[in-house]
Amino acid sequence: QAQAGWLQHDFGHLSVFSTSKWNHWVHKFVIGHLKGAPASWWNHLHFQHHAKPNCFRKDPDVNMHPLFFALGKTLSVELGVQKKKFMPYNHQHKYFFIIGPPALVPLYFQWYIFYFVVQRKQWVDLAWMLTFYIRFSLTYLPLLGVKGLLGLIVLVRFIESNWFVWVTQMNHIPMHIDYDKNVDWFSTQLQATCNVQQSFFNDWFSGHLNFQIEHHLFPTMPRHNYWK
């Protein structure tokens, strides 16, 4: 599931086929049939992220503030001034790994993707999603039963969620996070991205998103060329 996530990311960025139409078609298959998620939902969130990375209220990836986490130096001070003590933010480095990575996919994305496609009437995406759950059920229900099937999907989403959050946080969250200052596009991308050391394992584990700077500057570039 994690590797399928990096694969659909490639198709979503139109970086596999030379024509946009083929990338869009296969993107719907990979994210819908192999992962059970809607392409329209991913496009809606991810394109906003690339337009304004790490910009509060414009990048969906940092919109968790201030419910659980206070991201960035500006926003954390702002919370302190307003006395909004929703959570003990001075300990967030301790509880982040308990709340953030394990919960994002199984507790939030799992239900929100269905709400998204129904609300926006994305019926083609919903059909692709249902093929994933039908195939998954036909494969594992005879082997595991209902409880085993549900346990497996929760386990898979739990592991995938940790994997996904670790990768996406390590190449963005250490960088500048603030409200949109309307600086030029190039500077916006560089302020919000950082790379992680290259290795065979890191390339595989992160879907080559350890080259996050190159990815944000050249989002349609095939991932195997980032190192160049």
Secondary structure, DSSP 8 states (H G I E B T S, - for coil): -HHHHHHHHHHHTT-SSSSHHHHHHHHHIIIIIIT---HHHHHHHHHHHHHSTTEETT-GGGTTTTTS---SHHHHHHHHHHT--SS-GGGHHHHHHHHHHHHIIIIIIHHHHHHHHHHTT-HHHHHHHHHHHHHHHHHHHHHHHHHHHHHHHHHHHHHHHHHHHHHHHHTTTTS--EE-----HHHHHHHH-------HHHHHHHTTTT-HHHHHHSTTS-GGGTT-
